Amino acid sequence: MSLRYLKSLIYNSVAELRNMTNKTPLINILTSGLPGNVVRPLYQEYNSRRREIDRIWANPDNNYRMLQDYDTTVEALLAVSLFYRYILGHIHGATSFYKSVNANNRKDIEYSIKVGNTVLDSQQQRCLLAAVIQFDKIQDKYQLGPMLFEYSETVQFLRNCKKLFYQKEYEEDDTI
């Protein structure tokens, strides 16, 4: 997986979202071009949680009825939260680790980190950091705090969506 690809993925996903005229699920846009061994577990969890959301909504006593009218938004939030968990969270960790390794060393020597066949040097770290920064901007703009990504049970995810649903919107600008 190319580091430049990850950076462009964030920028292109935003552009595609703005220009989407068809019903391509966000999960497909976010994972387009990523290796199968990376996206397979992400898709499995996405599909499993999506089925569980449908089961929760089928229960007439559910506390999340107001979210059913925003089905595509809930799907998008699920996709973003899982994309963060499986992809961007690891990228964020890698950039933080790279910074801490190089922060404690002499300024005239740059250290690289090798994981498997991938070498993380300063250029690749900047590309990854740009993707993280772009994602952070999206999080800030749409008020997607860390609590949205912190759940182990699907019902917790729906609870987080419900909190987001009742949260006052402060952003009206539609640009990122």
LINHUVEN-V710703 format. One record per pair of residues at least 12 apart in sequence whose C-alpha atoms are under 10 Angstrom apart, sorted by the first residue. I is the first residue (numbers start at 1). J is the second residue. Records with the same first field share a line. If there is no record, write none. Layout:
BEGIN
I = J, J
END
This chain:
BEGIN
1 = 33, 34, 35, 38, 118
2 = 34, 118, 124, 127
3 = 91, 118, 120, 123, 124, 125, 126, 127, 128, 131
4 = 123, 124, 126, 127, 128, 130, 131
5 = 33, 34, 127, 128, 131
6 = 30, 31, 33, 34, 87, 88, 91, 127, 128, 130, 131, 132
7 = 124, 126, 127, 128, 129, 130, 131, 132, 133, 134, 135
8 = 127, 130, 131
9 = 29, 30, 31, 32, 33, 34, 131
10 = 29, 30, 88, 130, 131, 132, 133, 134, 135, 138
11 = 130, 131, 134, 135, 176
12 = 29, 30
13 = 26, 28, 29, 30, 31, 32
14 = 29, 30, 134, 135, 138, 175, 176
15 = 176
16 = 29, 30
17 = 29
18 = 174, 175
23 = 72
25 = 72, 75, 76, 79
26 = 72, 73, 75, 76, 77, 78, 79, 80
27 = 39, 42, 43, 46, 75, 76, 77, 78, 79, 80, 82, 83
28 = 43, 79
29 = 79
30 = 79, 80, 83, 87
31 = 43, 79, 83, 87
34 = 87
38 = 86, 87
39 = 83, 86, 87
41 = 82, 86
42 = 79, 82, 83, 85, 86, 87
43 = 79, 82, 83
45 = 78, 79, 82
46 = 75, 78, 79, 81, 82, 83
48 = 154
49 = 75, 78, 153, 154, 155, 157
50 = 74, 75, 78, 79, 154
51 = 154
52 = 153, 154, 155
53 = 68, 71, 74, 75, 154, 155, 157, 158
54 = 68, 71
56 = 154, 155, 158
63 = 155, 158, 159, 162
64 = 155, 158, 159, 161, 162
65 = 162
66 = 162, 165
67 = 158, 161, 162, 165
70 = 165
73 = 161
74 = 157, 158, 161, 162
77 = 144, 148, 149, 157, 158, 161
78 = 148, 149, 154, 157, 158, 161
80 = 135, 139, 144, 148, 149
81 = 144, 146, 147, 148, 149, 150, 151, 157
82 = 149
83 = 149
84 = 132, 135, 149
85 = 149, 150
88 = 128, 131, 132, 135
89 = 132, 149
91 = 125, 128, 129, 131, 132
92 = 125, 128, 129, 131, 132, 133
94 = 113, 120, 125, 128, 129
95 = 120, 121, 122, 124, 125, 126, 127, 128, 129, 132
96 = 125, 129
97 = 113
98 = 111, 112, 113, 120, 121, 122, 125
99 = 111, 122, 125
101 = 113
102 = 122
110 = 122
112 = 124, 125
134 = 176
135 = 176
137 = 176
138 = 175, 176
140 = 171, 176
141 = 169, 170, 171, 172, 173, 174, 175, 176
142 = 164, 169, 170, 171, 172, 174, 176
143 = 164, 167, 168, 169, 170, 171
144 = 160, 161, 164
145 = 160, 164
147 = 160, 161, 163, 164
148 = 160, 161, 163, 164
END
